[in-house]
Amino acid sequence: MTKRSLFFLWILPLLFSCNHLPEAERIDVMPKISPDYAGITIPCNIAPLNFTLKEKGRVFILKIETTQGKDLFLRSRKGGFNIPLNQWKHMLAMNKDTSILFHLYAGNKGQWKRYDPIILRVSSDSISPYIVYRKIAPANILWSEMGIYQRCLENFDESPVMINTIARNNCMNCHSFANFNPGQMSLHMRKTFPGTVISGNGELSFVNTKTTYTMSGGVYPSWHPSGKYIAYSVNLIHQQFFAQTDKYEVVQDRASDIILLDVERNMITTCPALSTKRLENVPSWSPDGRYLFYISGNGFDSTDYRNIQYDLLRIPFDYQTMKWGKSDTLLTARETGKSISFPRVSPDGRYLLFCMADYGYFTIYNKESDIYIMDLESKEYHNLPVNSDYVESYPVWSENGRWIMFVSKRDDNTFSRPWFCHINKTGGIDKPFVLPQKDPEFYNDYVLNFNRPEFISDKIELTPRQIKNLITRTPARPVSFDESVDIDALSGATRMSKTEPH
């Protein structure tokens, strides 16, 4: 008998014998599973929620009970359950806006225990099918190997957009997309091949956004919904590293302004309101393109990084005439006692997500960073129930506005992971869940951070080889600076560039 035949003789009982569930003692407690998926609401198109049962036993059974269709039975010798993709997808499609139940059994020497069922709600609200994130070591000093990856949320397919091992280990960061469009992307290259990769309208270009009048090239980006413009911050960034476990890095602005790149004309412009002596940073467009949201800080303090706090502002923009209006302050650090960062407006334009921490803007290193939501009509705001004792940062909306994605270090205060939560029909926020992985034990020993996750509507067709060929064969093309801008009015973007190193 061949090894393959022996394998199938061994596996068949595991697949079929558990259809007849054993006699079991009922344990009136919820089973411990990892990741914790108990009581969550999931999209109708999410990948299987593979997990491990963390209870004692020598053999384990999972029965997934559904309202519509057949129940699913799985058996495991170590407690890890890999749910078949096709059966899972069919199950979710058949049970939209109903609940499915995970019944779990643990057996030991013929004695079985049955735990209280885990209930999951299946929402008919789908989630954007792809996300894009950077993978990087927890400390930025270990950036010699990193990559930008895309992941399909409907299965476990992950593929690189760009990896720095094919480009002399250059640094790369801050991927951005126009209106969830994978075909309109901005991506920075640093150090070895400096410049910005821009993909749009079927063309691929490599540009140098640093000019005589700007203190740096573009840093934190936001595409205008029209796809014609990209708002960037320009920053002189200062980093501090600490030999302590609860605070090992701080990222600060020595100076920062906001600029606008006209993609078609390859020209940089700005306005005095976005280039003051204060610290203008992390721009973010409203979905209709009529407002640019941003933060404004009180200035660099070399004596104590905790003294730097940011207010929340927005400024009107007419994208047909490229005229700016008067900036409006929505919320101040003086009012909140906190520093504000990473504003993102909902697709319907009604709500604003943002982070608040004790100081600074780079909240991934602020243990106390939480996510808040503001009603832009009433200006009322409150923190979200998804927050934990550790970092929550970088919240973004799905394309239909029914799901929020954010990064959190809630498990260990070290590694940032993508988490998702549903906005239900009453406006409430359902319990969050971590990005599902094929391996139930994935998060136990994975030592890279998921950085700046963004939703997109489809797969990026651009390959790492195309980007590598673009950036290594020709230098980045310089941009021009808008001659109509009143240079004398720009305190930050002009004078700082002559006195501070990049």
N, C-alpha and C positions, 0 to 999 in steps of 0.2 A: 504493500500500500504506500502511495506517495505521501510526502510531507503535506502537500496541498490537500489530499483527501483527509488526512488526519486532522488538519486544521478545521475543515468544514464539519467533521464529525464532532469536534469540540465546540464549535461556535453555534451550531444549530440549537442545542438545548438552551443556550443563553437567549436566543432570539425568540423562541416559541414557547418554552415551558412557562415563562412568567405571564402568559395570557391567562393562566389559571392562578390567581393570586393566593398566597398561602394564608392559612389561619394565623392571625397576628393579634398581639396584645395592643389595644388602643392606648397610645400615649398622648395625653391632652396638653402637648406643648408643640410649639412651632419648631420644625427641624432647622438646624444651622446649615446654611448653604453658602458657598463662596463661588462667584460673587453673590451678593445679596439681591435677589430678584423678587423677594416676597412683597406683595401688595403694590406692585408698580403697574403703570399703564404703559403699553407698548404700541408702536405703530403697526399697522397691518402689513407692512412690507419689511420688517426688521429681520435680520439674520437670526438663526436659532440661538436661544439663550442657554448655551452649554454651561454647566456648573458642576461643582463637587459637593456631595453631601458630607458634612463634617460631623458625623456621628459614628459611634463604635459599631463594628460589625465585620463579618467576613464576606458577605454578599449583600447587594443592595438592588432594589427594584424601584423604578419610576413608572407610574401610570399617569399619563396626561389625559384628563377627562375633558371632553368638549360637549357643548350643547348641540352642535350640528356635526355630523360625520362620525367617523370611527375614532375610538380612543386609541392611544399609542402606548405600547409597553416597551420598556428598556430595562436591561439588567447590567449590573456592573460589579466587578470583583474588588475594585478599589474606591468606589464612591463617585467616580467621575462619569458624567453622562454627556455623550455627543449625540445630539438630536439630528436625525436625518433631514437634510435640507429640503428635499422635495415634499416629504410628508409634513414638515413644519409649515412650509409655504401654503400648502393646500389647507391645512388646519386653520391658519390665520385668515385665509380668504373666505372660509366657510363660517367663521365665527366673529365677524366684525361687530363691534359694539356689544359684545357679550363677554363673559369671563371663561377662562380655561383654568383648570385646577391641576396642580402637581401633587399627586399622592405618592409619598415616599415610605419605603419599607427598608428596615435594616435587619439582617438575619445573622445569627451566631449559634452554631451547633444545633440547628433545627429549631431554635427559638426565634420568633419574629416580633418586631415592634413596628407599629404603624403610627405615624405622626399626623398631627393636624395638617390639613391640606394647605398648600400655598396657592393663593388666588392671584391671578394676573388678569387685568382688563385689556382687551384688544380694541384699540381705537380704530375707527374707520378713517381717521386722519393719517394719511401717509406722511413719511418723512423724506426729505430730500435724499436722493439715492446715493450721493457720494459726499465724502468729506476729504479735505486736504490738510495735512499737518506736517510739521518738521519734527524729526526725531533727533534728539541731542542729549548728551550726558547732562546730569543734574547741575553740574557746575560749569559755567561758560568757559572756564579756562581749559576745559577738555573738549574743545570743539573740532579737533583735527579730523574726526570722522562724523559726518552728519548727512542727512538726506531729507528731501521733501518727498512725501509719499501721498498717494491717493488710495482711499479705501472705499469699496462698495459696501454700503450699509445693508444691502439686501442679501449679501453672502459674505464670505471671508476673503474675497479677492483684494489683495494689496499689491500695488506696483509703484516703482519709483518714478517721480517726475524729474528729479535730478538728484544725483549723489556726488558728493565732493571728492570721492576717491578717484574719479576719472578726470578731475580737473585740478590736480596738484593740491588736493585737500584745502581748497579755498573755502572761506566762510560764505554762507548764503542764508538769506532770511526774508521775512516779511512778504509772503505770497499774498496776492490780492486779486479779486475778480470783479468784473463789472456785472452787477445784477445776476449773480449766481452762474454766469456764463463761463464754462470751462475754456472757451475759445478766446476769451479776453482776459489775459493774465499779466500781472506784473510780478517780477521776482528779482531781488537784489543779489548781486555777486560782490564779494568783498575781498580785500587783500590781493591775492595773486592775479585775478582777472576782474578788476573793479568796473562796475557798471550795472545797469538795470536792463534785464531782459523783458521785453514787452511783446506779447502775442495778441494780435487783434486783426480782424477783417482778413484772415487768411495770410497775414504777413508776420514775420518774426524779425524783431530789430533789437539792437544792443546799443543803449544810449548812456552818455555820461551826464547826469543831472546836476553836477557841480559846475557853478559858474563863478565869475569874478565877484558877483554880488551876493553869493550865498555861502554860508559858513560850512556847508557840507553838501554832498549829494543827497538825494531823497532817502528818507529813512522809513517812517511809518506811513503806509499808503492807504488811500481809499479811492476806488474808481467811481467816477460820476456815473449814474445810471444810463446816461446817453452813450457811454463808451468813448466820448471825445476827450475827456479830461481825467487826470489823476491828481488828487490832492496829496501832497507829501509834507511831512514835517522835515525840517533840516535841523540837525542837532549836533552840539558838541557834548558828547556823552562821557561821563566820569563814572568809573566803577571802583568800588571798595570791596575788599575781601576780608573775611573775619575768621578767626580760628575758634569758632563756637558752633554748637549744633543747631541752635534755634535761629541764628542769623549769620549766614555765611557769605552773602553778597548783597550789595546795594547798588542799583543803577540810578544815576542822577543826570539831570541836564545842567551843564554849565551855562548853556544858552540854547534857545530853540525858537524857530519861526515856522510858518506854514507857507508853502508855495503851491502853485498850480501848474501842472504840465499840460500844455495843449498837444495831445498826441499827434494830431494830423500835421500841425505846423512845427513840431519839435521845438517848442518855445516855452520858457518858464516865465510866469508872471506871479504877482502877488498884490497885496494892498496894505496900506499902513496899519489897518486894524489887526492884521495877521502877522505883523512884523514889528512888534513893540519891544520895549526893554524887558517886558515880562516873558514868561516861558510858554509860548503857544505850542501845543503838541497834540498828538494822536487824532488827526482829523477823521471825520466820518460823515458821509453824505446821507441826507434823508432820501427815501425811496423815490420821491418825485423830483429830486435834484434841485429843489428850490432853496434848501438850507444846508450849510456846512456846520456840523456840530464839532466842537473841539474843547480842549481844556486850556486853562491859562494859569501859570504858576507865579508865585510871589518872588522868584529870583533865587539864584544859587547861593547856598550858605555853606562855605567850606568848613565852618566850625562845628556844625551839627546837621546831618542830613535829615533829621526829624523835624526841622523847622520849615521844610519845603512842602507847601500844600497847593493844590490846584482847584480852581473854580470851573464850573461848567458853563459854556457859552454856545451860542449859535449865531451865524451871520447869513443874511439873505444873499442869494446869488441868482442872477439872470443868465442862464447858460446860452441864450441866443445872442445877447449883447456882451457877455462876459463882464457885466457890471456888478459890483458888490454893494450891498446895503450897509446899514448900521448894525453893529454887533449888539447882541442882547444877552445879558447875564441871566441864566436860568436858576443857578444854585451856587452858593459860595461856601468855601471852607469855613468862613467865619460863622455861617448859619449852622453848619453841620458838625463842626469840630473835626471833620475828616477831610481827606484829600480825595478828589474825584478823578476817575480815569476810565478809558475805553468805552465811550458812549456808542450805542448802536440802536437805531430806530427800527421799530417793527415795520413789516411790509405794508401795513395799512396806514402808517404814519401816525398812529395814535399813541404809542407807548415808546419809552426809551429805557433800555437796559444800560446800566453802568456799574462800575466797581467803586467802592469806597474803602480806604485804608487810613491808617493814622497819619501817613506822610507819603510823599512821592507819587509816581505814576506807574512804575514798573512793578505791579502788584503781585507778580508770581513769587516774589521774595518777601511778601508781607503776610505773615501768619494770620493776621487779623482781617485780611481782605475778604469782603463779602460782596454779594451781588444785590443790586437794588433795581427797582422799576419805578418810572415816573409816568404819570398821565400827563401828556403834553397839553391837554386842554385845561385841566385844573391846576397843573403844576404840583399836585400832591405826589408824594413818593413814599415808598416803604421798602424794607428789605424782604427778600424772597425766602420762603420756608426751606429752600434747598441748601441753605448755608450750613456749614459744619464748624468745628473748632479750628480747622486749618484753612489753608488757602482755597478760596474760590476766585477765579479770574477769567477774563476774556470771554464774556457772554456774547453769543450770536444767535440770530433767528434763523429758523428754517424758511424755505421759500414761501410756504403757505402760512407762516406765522403761527403755527400750532405747536411747534416744538422749539425748545431752547437748548443749545449746546454750550457747555462751559468746561473749563479745566478745573480740576480739584486735586488737592493733595490730602484728602480726608483720610486715606488709609494709613499713611505713615509719615506725613509732613515732609516727604522727600521727593516722591515721584508724582508728576502731574499726569493725569489721565483724562480723556474726554468723557463727560457725563451728559446725559440727556434727561429732559423732563417735559411733560405734556402740559399744555394749557387747556383745561377742560372747558366745557360749554358754559359753565357758570363763571368763568374767569379765574378759577382756582388753579393752583399749581400742584400737579401730582408728584409723588415720590420719584426722585431721580434714579437712574440706573447707569452703570458704566458701559462703555463700548463693548459689545459682545465679541468674544474671541473663539476660534475653533478649538483651541486647547483649553479645557476647563481650568487648568492650573497656570495659565499664561501669566497672570499678574503676580504670582508668587515669587518669580525669580527674574522678571524682565526689568532691566536697569537703565532704560532710556526714558526721557521725558517726551510726552506728546505736546508739541508747542504750537500755539496759534492755530487751532483747528477752524476751518472754514467750510461751510456748506457749498456745494455746487450741484447743478441740475443734471449733469451727465459726466461721462468719463473724459479726461484730458487725453487728446490723441498725440500731443507733443511728447517726444521721447528724450531721455537723458542724452543720447548720442547727438540729437539735433541741437540741443542747448550747448553741449560741450563743443561741437564744431563751430557754433556761432561765436562763443566767447573766446575761444583760443586762437582763431584764425585772423580776426581783425580787432583792433582796439575799439572801445565804445565810441560811438559818434557823439560829438559835443552838441549840447543844446544851446540855443540863443536865449538872451534875456530880453524881455519885453521893454522896449525903449520908451513906452508911454508911461511906465511906472515912475512915480516921483521918488527918485533915488534918495534925496535928502531927507525924506520922511521916514526912511527905513533905518531904525536905530539898531536893530539886531542883525539883519541879514547883511548889511554893508560893513559896519565898523568892526563887528566881532570877527568877521572873516580875516581882517587884517591884523588882529591882535591875538587870536587864539589859534593853536594848531588844530588840524582836522584829526 
